[in-house]
């Protein structure tokens, strides 16, 4: 049989494979494709000189570096009893954290009442990492202020410069330093967004004259300082308004004029002085039963400002029952005991206030000197 011939000039399968291998080697040689070695040496980019800091950047950096050492991180603990089947053991567990700032060289540190009050122990940590145990000196829940004291030995205490909140203006730059979410020595910046705001304290009292700011205030910032552009203390960061629990551009700070009035009182006696009229009042629910709107005086304290001014307590006479109902103080309307306490919370011992009472169906005014009364 004659051998079978192949048509044309086609290659065998082996020939096609050989051609493909040759082409692949040529491609790798020309392009470096598939090679583990880089095609060329890669070098870091050349650094472009930054130039001088902007003036506002430099001033912000200077402000932080000048005041950071005055701001502290506060952690609190509480004692609990761990019970087992055979024993009860006292243990100390973490409770909370916040911020604070050095008030003076005697070791006093200011923070919020809600940060430091309800705890069995308090640890103050400074910017250099030094941690010390602090003594609770006292507090004022009405204004959410508290004072701690740390031992001064071995510490380089740097008190903040104190400003005033009386001349603040909306739009001023402000700076908050604190420990949001435990991140100590955190700086946030913003402006004063509003003045003379009102907020509710931890005991339900309304704090007036509060500063509103858009500087980020988060959990852990409480008790830290709010500073002006000169690095002066103008408030203590206390609360935020948020639907998520994080900063939403609305934070509140108790003004420094309130701090500067109350903190020395706490240092001296452990509590603030209470400026009082010198009266005791019946419960609002009792007064409402008789259709009375205002604060019905039940008793006038002897030798008080109210007694000297001529206010009278409930008393029965031959012609009926006599009484005074406080309806206004310094022009601020009074509808309940809470209104009296709210108004007096912003007054000082020694102030003279205009008290308007309803007496025998007519309004009568008295000038009453406020005194300390417990």
C-alpha positions in Angstrom: 0.0 0.0 0.0 1.3 3.4 -0.9 2.0 5.7 2.0 -0.8 8.3 2.8 0.1 11.9 2.0 -0.8 15.0 4.0 -2.4 17.8 2.2 -0.8 21.3 1.9 2.1 22.3 4.2 0.4 22.0 7.6 2.4 21.4 10.9 2.0 18.4 13.1 0.6 18.9 16.7 4.2 18.7 18.0 5.2 21.4 15.7 2.5 23.8 16.9 3.6 23.2 20.5 7.2 24.0 19.6 6.2 27.3 17.9 4.2 28.4 20.9 7.1 27.8 23.4 9.5 29.7 21.2 7.1 32.7 21.0 6.5 32.6 24.9 10.3 32.7 25.5 10.7 35.6 23.1 7.8 37.6 24.8 9.3 37.1 28.3 12.7 38.2 27.1 11.4 41.3 25.4 8.9 42.5 28.1 10.0 40.9 31.4 6.5 39.4 31.7 6.3 36.6 34.2 9.8 37.4 35.6 10.2 37.8 39.4 12.7 40.6 39.0 11.3 44.2 38.7 11.5 45.8 35.4 13.4 48.8 36.9 14.4 50.1 40.4 11.6 52.0 42.3 12.6 54.9 44.5 10.7 57.0 47.1 9.2 60.2 45.9 11.1 63.4 46.6 9.7 65.3 49.6 8.3 68.7 48.8 9.2 71.3 51.5 6.1 72.3 53.5 6.9 75.9 54.2 5.8 77.9 57.2 2.6 77.0 59.2 -0.4 79.2 58.7 -0.8 81.7 61.5 -3.9 80.1 62.8 -2.3 76.6 62.8 0.8 77.9 64.7 -1.4 79.7 67.3 -3.5 76.5 67.8 -0.4 74.4 68.3 1.0 76.9 70.7 -2.2 77.0 72.7 -2.4 73.2 73.0 1.2 72.8 74.0 0.9 75.6 76.6 -2.2 74.1 78.2 -2.2 70.3 77.7 -0.2 69.7 80.9 -3.1 71.3 82.9 -5.7 68.8 81.6 -6.1 65.5 83.3 -7.8 62.2 82.6 -10.0 60.9 85.4 -11.1 57.3 85.9 -13.4 56.2 88.7 -13.9 52.9 90.5 -16.5 51.5 92.8 -16.4 48.7 95.4 -18.7 45.7 95.0 -19.2 42.5 96.8 -18.5 39.4 94.8 -20.5 36.5 96.2 -19.8 32.9 95.8 -21.4 29.8 97.3 -19.0 29.9 100.3 -17.8 33.5 100.6 -18.4 37.2 99.9 -15.3 39.1 98.7 -15.1 42.9 98.1 -13.8 43.8 94.7 -13.0 47.1 92.9 -14.4 47.5 89.4 -14.1 50.3 86.8 -17.1 52.7 86.9 -16.5 55.6 84.5 -14.1 58.2 83.1 -13.9 61.8 82.2 -11.7 64.8 82.2 -10.6 67.6 84.5 -8.1 70.4 84.9 -5.7 71.7 87.5 -7.2 74.6 89.4 -4.2 75.8 91.5 -0.8 74.8 92.8 -2.3 73.2 96.0 -3.4 70.1 94.2 -7.0 71.0 93.5 -8.5 69.6 90.3 -11.9 70.6 89.0 -14.3 68.3 87.1 -18.0 67.6 86.7 -20.0 66.3 89.6 -21.4 63.5 87.4 -17.8 62.4 86.6 -16.4 62.1 90.1 -19.1 62.1 92.8 -20.6 58.6 92.8 -17.4 56.5 93.2 -15.4 54.8 95.8 -12.0 55.9 94.4 -10.7 58.2 91.7 -7.5 58.1 89.7 -6.1 61.3 88.1 -3.7 60.8 85.2 -1.6 63.7 84.0 -0.3 64.4 80.5 3.1 62.9 81.2 1.4 59.6 82.2 1.7 60.0 86.0 -1.3 58.6 87.8 -2.2 59.4 91.4 -5.2 58.7 93.7 -7.4 61.7 94.3 -9.5 62.8 97.3 -13.0 63.9 96.8 -13.2 67.4 98.3 -16.9 68.2 97.6 -19.3 69.1 94.9 -22.3 71.0 93.7 -24.7 68.8 91.8 -26.9 71.9 91.1 -24.2 73.2 88.7 -22.5 69.8 88.0 -19.2 70.8 89.6 -16.8 68.9 91.8 -13.4 69.4 93.2 -10.7 66.7 93.8 -7.4 67.0 95.5 -4.2 65.2 94.5 -0.9 65.1 96.5 1.4 67.8 95.3 4.7 66.1 96.0 6.6 65.1 92.9 4.0 66.7 90.6 4.6 69.7 88.3 1.1 71.3 88.7 0.3 73.8 86.0 -3.0 75.6 86.7 -5.0 77.0 83.8 -5.3 80.8 83.3 -8.8 81.8 84.3 -10.8 84.1 82.0 -14.3 85.5 82.3 -17.6 84.5 80.6 -19.2 87.9 81.0 -17.9 89.3 77.7 -18.1 86.3 75.4 -19.5 86.7 71.9 -21.1 84.3 69.5 -18.5 83.4 66.8 -15.4 83.4 69.1 -13.0 80.6 68.5 -12.9 78.0 71.3 -10.8 75.0 72.1 -11.7 71.9 74.1 -9.1 69.5 75.6 -10.2 66.3 77.2 -10.4 62.5 76.9 -13.3 61.6 74.6 -13.8 57.8 74.6 -10.7 57.6 76.8 -8.4 59.2 74.2 -6.6 61.6 76.6 -5.1 64.8 75.5 -7.5 65.2 72.6 -7.9 68.7 71.1 -11.1 69.8 69.3 -11.9 73.2 68.0 -14.9 75.3 67.1 -16.7 78.5 67.9 -19.2 79.7 70.4 -22.5 78.9 68.8 -24.8 80.4 71.5 -24.9 82.1 74.9 -27.2 82.2 77.8 -28.5 78.7 77.1 -30.1 76.5 79.7 -29.4 72.8 80.4 -30.6 70.3 83.0 -28.1 69.2 85.6 -27.7 65.6 87.0 -30.2 66.4 89.8 -32.8 67.9 87.4 -32.0 71.5 88.2 -31.8 73.9 85.3 -28.4 75.5 84.8 -28.7 78.9 83.1 -26.2 81.0 81.3 -24.6 78.0 79.7 -22.2 78.3 76.7 -23.1 76.4 73.5 -20.3 75.3 71.2 -19.8 73.3 68.1 -16.4 72.1 69.2 -16.7 68.3 69.3 -17.8 67.2 72.8 -18.0 63.4 73.3 -18.4 61.1 76.3 -15.2 61.5 78.2 -14.9 65.2 77.5 -17.0 65.9 80.5 -15.1 68.0 83.1 -12.5 69.2 80.6 -11.8 72.9 80.0 -13.2 75.1 77.2 -10.6 77.7 76.3 -10.7 80.9 74.4 -8.1 81.9 71.8 -5.8 83.3 74.5 -5.8 79.9 76.3 -7.9 81.2 79.2 -10.5 79.0 80.9 -14.0 80.2 79.9 -16.1 77.1 80.7 -16.2 73.4 81.7 -17.4 71.0 79.1 -20.4 69.3 80.6 -23.0 67.9 78.1 -23.8 67.2 74.5 -27.0 67.0 72.6 -27.1 64.1 70.3 -29.4 61.4 69.0 -26.5 58.9 68.6 -24.5 59.6 71.8 -21.7 61.1 69.9 -20.8 64.7 68.9 -23.5 66.3 66.7 -22.1 69.9 66.8 -24.0 70.9 70.0 -22.1 70.9 73.2 -22.6 72.8 76.5 -20.2 74.2 78.9 -20.9 75.7 82.4 -19.4 79.3 82.3 -16.2 80.1 84.1 -17.8 82.9 86.1 -20.0 80.2 87.8 -17.0 78.0 88.3 -14.9 80.8 89.8 -17.7 81.6 92.3 -18.5 78.1 93.4 -15.1 76.2 93.4 -13.6 78.4 96.1 -16.6 77.7 98.3 -16.3 73.9 97.7 -12.6 74.1 98.6 -13.3 76.0 101.8 -16.3 74.0 103.1 -16.9 71.0 100.8 -20.1 72.5 99.5 -21.3 75.7 97.9 -22.9 78.5 99.8 -26.7 78.5 99.3 -28.1 82.0 98.9 -31.6 81.7 100.5 -34.5 83.9 101.3 -35.0 82.4 104.8 -38.4 80.8 104.2 -39.8 77.3 104.1 -42.6 76.5 101.6 -45.4 74.0 101.5 -45.4 71.4 98.8 -46.7 72.4 95.4 -49.3 69.7 95.4 -50.8 71.0 98.7 -50.9 74.6 97.3 -52.6 73.4 94.2 -55.4 71.8 96.2 -56.4 75.4 97.2 -55.9 76.8 93.8 -52.7 78.6 94.7 -50.2 79.3 91.9 -46.8 80.4 93.2 -44.7 79.4 96.2 -46.8 79.4 99.4 -44.7 80.3 102.5 -45.2 78.0 105.4 -42.6 79.4 107.8 -40.3 82.4 108.0 -36.9 81.7 109.6 -36.1 84.1 112.5 -33.3 86.6 111.9 -33.3 85.8 108.2 -33.5 88.3 105.4 -37.2 87.4 104.8 -38.0 88.0 108.5 -36.3 91.4 108.5 -38.1 92.4 105.2 -41.5 91.5 106.7 -42.6 88.4 104.8 -45.1 86.4 106.7 -45.9 82.7 107.2 -49.2 81.0 107.4 -51.1 81.9 110.5 -54.6 81.9 111.7 -56.1 85.1 113.0 -59.5 86.2 114.3 -60.6 87.2 110.8 -59.2 84.1 109.0 -55.9 82.7 107.7 -53.2 85.0 106.6 -50.4 83.9 104.2 -47.9 85.1 101.5 -47.4 83.5 98.1 -44.2 84.3 96.3 -45.2 85.1 92.7 -41.9 86.7 91.3 -38.3 87.3 92.2 -36.4 90.1 90.5 -39.1 90.1 87.9 -38.8 86.4 87.1 -42.2 84.7 87.4 -42.6 82.1 90.2 -45.2 79.3 89.8 -43.7 76.7 92.1 -41.0 76.0 94.6 -38.7 74.8 91.8 -38.9 78.3 90.3 -37.7 79.8 93.6 -34.7 77.4 93.8 -33.9 77.9 90.1 -33.7 81.7 90.5 -31.8 81.6 93.7 -29.2 79.2 92.3 -27.8 82.0 90.3 -27.6 84.4 93.2 -24.9 85.0 95.8 -25.0 85.4 99.5 -25.4 89.1 100.2 -27.4 89.9 97.1 -30.6 91.8 97.6 -33.5 90.6 95.6 -36.9 92.1 94.8 -39.6 89.6 96.0 -43.2 90.0 94.9 -45.8 88.2 97.0 -49.6 87.9 96.8 -51.0 89.0 100.1 -54.7 89.5 100.7 -55.4 89.4 96.9 -53.0 92.2 96.2 -49.3 92.2 95.1 -46.8 93.5 97.6 -43.0 93.9 97.0 -40.2 93.4 99.5 -36.4 93.8 99.2 -34.8 90.7 100.8 -31.1 90.2 101.5 -30.0 86.6 100.7 -28.1 84.8 103.4 -26.7 81.3 104.1 -29.5 79.1 105.3 -29.6 75.4 105.9 
